[in-house]
Amino acid sequence: MTNKPIEQRLSRRDILKASAAIGMAIPTTRLLAQQETQSMNPTVWLDMDQTQLDDAYNQRIYAPNIDQLREQSAFNNELARARLEPPLKFAYGSGPTETLDVYRTGNDGGPINVFIHGGTWRYGVANEFAYLAEPLVNNGGTMVILDFSGVEEAEDGLTTLVRQVRDATAWTYQNAERFGADPEQLYVSGHSSGGHLAAAVLTTDWQGTYGLPPDMIKGGLCISGMYELEPVRLSWRNSYLNLTDEMIEVLSPQRHIDQVSAPLLVAYGTYETPEFQRQGRDFATAMEAAGKPIELLVGTGFNHFEIRDSLASDYGFLGRKILEQMGLLGS
């Protein structure tokens, strides 16, 4: 019997076998840990667990400068309101929130853009967005900015909001001449939850529901919107939306692309949440697959609010695009 220490009695083959076993054990341990984590936090939508999905529908997580941007927008809005003529205000329905602000150009007969603001379907009023109208008005267009109910106060929730923005768009078409605009040059745009509502307007059966021409809208711009509501229902937002299967089917624009009759711009920024980027890409892909005219606009370096505010300049990323779409450049 040898008295050599144990480490001296191990052969090279023994050492290599032991090393191989340890090398296999480490990734196996990691894999088990990952599987345990996944079982504790199961995927809810695509490859995201509940926390990741909730974060992907929470702008504050991906736009850390949100409060600064809100201050800038409010400041720019005050400046624009001082320069613009006070808006004309009309009621498009009988409800207290069913009104709209009209920012007119000095020239009669110009095109109109109906703008639908965001705010998680809960917040925001038309007069907070005058600064987005200024470049359009200065180039010969009219912007109509809608007011509508907050989803938590609306009798039928999101169904009411979709009905309101459709009613307002129909009213604008039927009454455009009252404020010197051309109803045959009607465009629609919206941002965030307003991007969803704008897409709902663009997928409306105008002839069947309102008795209006199916092609009354000549173009649309959907900015950072949500077009398929199933993942929204799975996120924290459903705590106030209370979406049902029927609502998701009826109110998801991506499921009604057959109704689109106008060329559409779909935009998002590269600093948006992963879900808002995916929503834009998937909607544009579905439009293309259906043979609908679509242009996908990806703003490099913009977050959710910065890309909206690029509308506020003739030379902004989206400001330029909307003027081109409405045929206002050089007017």
N, C-alpha and C positions, 0 to 999 in steps of 0.2 A: 504494500500500500504506500503510495507516494504521499509525502507531506507538503507537496507544492500547493500554494494558494490556489483557490478555485479558478481565478481568472487566468492563471497560467496553464491550467489543465484543459481550457476550452480550445478546440481546434478552429482554424480559419473558417472551415465549413459551418461549424456551430455558430460562429459569430455572424456570418452572412445570413444564415437561416433566421437567427434571432432578429437581425436588423430588418429583414424582409417582413417578418411578422409584425414588428412595431410599425413599419411603414404602412402596412395594410390596415392596422388597427386605428391609426390616426384619422384617415379619411372616413373610415366606417363610423368612428365616434362622431365625427362632424356631421355625417349624413343622418345619423340617428338624432342628433341634436336639432338639425334642420327639420326633420320630419316631426319631431316633438313640437317645435315652434309652430309649424304649419298646422298641426292638429289643434294647438291651442288658439291659433289665429287663422281660421280657415279662409280661403279665398271667397270673396263675395261677388266680384265682377272682374272678368278677365283674370289677371294675375294679382289682383289687389285684395288685401284683407280689408276689414271694415275701417280701420284707422286710415289706411292709405286711400281708400275710396272717399271717405269723408274729407280728407285733406285735399283730394283732387277736385272737390266741389266747394272749396273754401278759398276765396281769393286772397285772404290775408296771409295764408301760408306761402303763396307764391309771389305775392306783391308786397314785400315788407315796407315799401314806401307809400302804402295806400293812403295814410292820413295826410302826408305831404301833398300827394296828387289831388286829394279832395280839396285842400286849401287852394291849390293852384287853379283848379277848375272853378271854384267859387269866385276867386279873384278875377279870372278871365271873364267869367259870366257877368260880373258887375261892369267891367269895362265895355263889354259888347252891348249890354243893355243901355248903357249911356250913349253909345254911338248909333244904335238902331232906333228906328221909329217904334213906339210902343206897339206890341202885337195886337191884332184884332182877336177877340175872343168870341167863340161861338159854342153853342151847345149842340152836340150831335145825338144826344139822347136825353132822357128825362131824369137820370140819376145825378146826384150832386157832384160826382167826379167825372161825368161824361161831357167834358168840354175839351176844346183844343185851342192852341195859340197859333196864329197865322202871322208869319214874318214875311211881309210883301216886298217884292222888288218895285222899283219905280216904273218899270215897263209892263204894260198889260200884255197878256197872252203868252207869258213864259211858262216853263215847265214847273211842276210841283214835286216836292219830295215830302212824303209823310214819314216822320221820324218817331220811333218808339223807343223810349229810354229803358235802361235796365234798373236794377235795384233788387235782385232776388225775387222779383214779382211782388215785393212788399213795400218798397220805398221809392221815393223820387216823385217830383212834380215837374210839369212842363217848363215852368219859368226858370228852372235850374240849368237848362240846356240851350239858352239863347246863343251862347258863344259858338255852338256848332252851326247855327244858321247864318252867321255873319258872312263867311266867304261865299256861300251859295247866293245869298241876297245880293251881295256886291257884284256878282257875275250874271245877274238877270234872272235868277230863280226865286221861287217861293218855297219856304219851308213851313210845314204844318207839324207842330209838336203836340203829341197827344197826352191828355190826362186820362187816367182810368183807375179802377179800384185797386187797393191792396188785396192780395189774395186771401189774407186771413180775415178780412172783413166782408169779402164778396160772398153773396148768398150761395153760389154754386162753385166757389173756389176758382181754380184756373179756367174752368169752362166759361165763367163769366168774363174773365179778362180777354180770352180769345174772342168771345162774341163782341165785346166792346171795341176792340181794335179793328175788327172787321166792319162793324157798324160805322166807326169813325172814318174808315177808308172809303166805304160806300158813300157816306155823307160828303166827303171831300170831292169825290168824282161828280156827284150830282149838284154840288153847290160852288164849284170852283170859280165860276164866272162872277159870283158875288164879291170875290176879292181879286178879280182881274187876272186869274190864272187860266191856263189851258187844260181842261179835263182830259184831253187826248194825249197829254204828256205827263202822265202820273207815274211816279216812282215811289218805292217804299224802302226804308232802311231801319235798322234797329241794332242795338248793342246788348250783349249778355242775355239776361232774361228777355229783354226787348228784341234781341236777335231771334230768340225762339218765337216771340209773338209776330215778328216781321215774317218769319218763315211760315207761320200759321196763316197770315194774310195772303202770302204768295201761293199757298196751297188751298185756297178757298174755291169752292164751286160757285162762282159769281152768278152765273146764269141760273142755276138751279135754286140757289138760296135767296138771291136778291133780285133776280130778273135783270141783271146788268150784263154787258158784253163780257164774255169769258176772257178776252184779251185786254181788258181796260187798264191793267197795270203793264207798263212798258219796260220795267226793269227793277231789280232789287239788289240791296246790299245787306247781307247778314254778317254781323261782326261778333265774333266770340260767342256764338249762341249754342243752345242745346237743342238738338233736332230729333233725338231719340230719348224718350223719357224713362225707359226702364232703369238705366243706371242711376238716374236722378232719384227715382223712388227708393232704390237700395241705399242711398246716401242719407246723411243727416237732414237734408232738405225736406225729406218727406214728413218730418215732424210737424211742418206747417202746410205742406202741399196736400197731404192725404190723398195721394193718387190711387186710383183703382185700375183694374185691368181695362175696363171700358174707357176710362179717361186716357190711359196710355195709348190705346189703339186710336182713339179719335183725335187726340191732341199732339201726337208725335208727327211733326211735318215730314220726317223721312219716310213715313209709311203712306204718304199721300202725294208723292212726287208726280204722279200722273196728272195732277191738277195744275202743275206749273206751266205757265204759258209765256213767261217773260225771261229774258236773259238774266242770269243771276251771278253776282259776285259774292263769294264766301271768303271771309278774312279771319285770321287769328295771328297772334304774335308768338315768337319763339320762346318768350318767357312766360307764356300762359301755363296753366296747370296741364298735366298730361292728358286729362280727360277733355278739357276744352279744345286742345289741339286735335285729339282723336275725333271728337264730335265734328269738327270742321272738315277734317279729311274724309271721314266716312260719308258725310252728307254730300260733299263734292263728288266723291266716287260713285255714290248712288245716282246722283243727277247725271253724271256722264254715262253710266251704264244704261240709263233710261233714254239716252239720246237728247237730253235737255241741254241748252246752252249754258255753260258754266265756266267761270274762271276762278281758280283758287289763288288767293292772295296771302302770302306768308310774310309778315313784317319782322325782319331780323332785329332782335334786341328790344322788341316791345313787350311789355307785360299787358295784362288785361285792360288796364285803364289808359295806359299810354297809347295803345293802338286806337282806342276810341277818340282820344283827343287829337290824333293826327287828322281828324275830319275838320278841325278848326282853322286850317290854313289852306290857301289856294295851292300851296306847294307841299303840303303834308302828304304822307303816304296815301291815306284814304281820301283826303280832301281833293287831291288831284284826280283820283279815280272816279269819285262821284261826279265831279264836273265833266269829265270825259263821258261817263255813262249818260248824263243828261244833255249832252251836246252843248254845254255852256262855255267851253274854252274859246276865247277870242270873241265872245259876245259883248 
